[in-house]
Amino acid sequence: MAGHSKWANIKYRKERQDKKRSSMFGKLIKEITLQARNGDPNPENNPGLAQALERAKAANLPKDNIDRAIKRATGELEGVTYEEATYEGYANDGVAVLVRSVTDNRNRAAADVRHIFSKHGGSMAAVGSVAWIFDRKGVVVLEDLPEDVDLDELEIALIDAGAEDLDDQEGAIEATCEPSDLTALSQAVKDMGLTPIRSEVTLIPKNTVRVEGSAAVKVLKLVTALDESEDVQEVFANFDIDDAVLEQLSNG
């Protein structure tokens, strides 16, 4: 589970805590508004909205905030218009970085992303330069499993539900699948009385770049700064950093 996936799991774990909760709530509201406006406001007919609502629920976003976001999307309430933009670039040691922005001001978002890349020793790249490195996959991550969970039974249930790959490491299980199988995979987990820390369609790198020492520090500072930007919704990268070092730097 080394690399970007481990970093994402650490980030999602922190979302359940109180740190930076208001900033995280703001990003969730933007995502709900965008997904509801781009598709059916009924999550049963809109996988993107269903995923956004699932993450909002896990983060304890108040129901009133969710309802207002959907009403703004459908025009029942006035609100700003959000649009998506994607930026590509490189961090230290040639690590590929893909940034997804959801913003009401593309010029501001682009300028901020460019500034962050420059400040942390990275560089922007042309469209398509790094996007090909990533595959779209469904991901479900379980941590802190109860002692009475039968791991063999769990793995069989995940495979039967469409899991293509299972990564079991130090009590955490990460299952990947085709995006179309994510709903079934998530339901299989819930049917066993378990709650994942992550359940989403995401981008997974086809290959990774090993980074260590000062380069690892610089890479993590770059992706963290991007992730904390107001206009940035998601950050993907293909770094591979030792788990112990990654945990230490991410919590530092």
C-alpha positions, 0 to 999 in steps of 0.5 A: 500500500506504499505510495500515493494510495497510502497517503490518500488513506492517511488523508481520509483518516484525518477527515474524520477528525476535527482538524481542518474540518471547515475546509474539507466541508467546503470541498465536499459541498462543492463536489455535491453541487457539481455532481448534482448539477451535472447529472440527476439530483437523485443519487440513485441515478447519479453515481458521482453524486452518490459517491460524493454523498457517501464521503460527506456522510463519512465526514459527518457533513450536516444534512442541512448543508447537503440539502442546500448544495443540492437545491443550489444545483437544481436552481431552488436556491441561488448559488455560484456555478462551479466548473472542473479543470485538470492540471498536470505536472511533475514533482521532484525526481519526475513524479507525475502529478495530476490535479483536479480542480472544482472552482468558481474562478478558473483563472484563480485556480490555475494561478494558484496551482502554478504557484504551488508547483513552482514554490515546491520545486515542481513544474507544470506540464502540457495536457496529456503529459501525465494523464496516461499514467493513471487508470480509473479504478474503484477503491474500497479501504478497510482499517481497524477491522474487528477481531472477530472478522474472518479475513478469509470470508471477507476476502472471498466476499470482496472477490465475489463482489468484483475486487480485482486486487486485494492489498492486505498490510498491517490490518488494513485491506485495500480492494480495487475494482472496475468503477462499475463494480464499486457499488457492489463492492461497497455493499458487500462490505456493508453487508458484513457490518463494516464501514470503509474509510474510503469508497470511491472511484479514483485514479491509480498509477500504472507505474510508480517512482521511488523517492527517498530522503529529501526528495520524498519530503519535497514531493509530499510538501507539493502534493499536500500544498495542492490538496490544501488549496481551496480550488483543488478537489483531488490530487493524484501522483505516482510516488512510492515512499516507504510506509514508515517514512510516509506515515511520519512525514504525513503526520509531521 
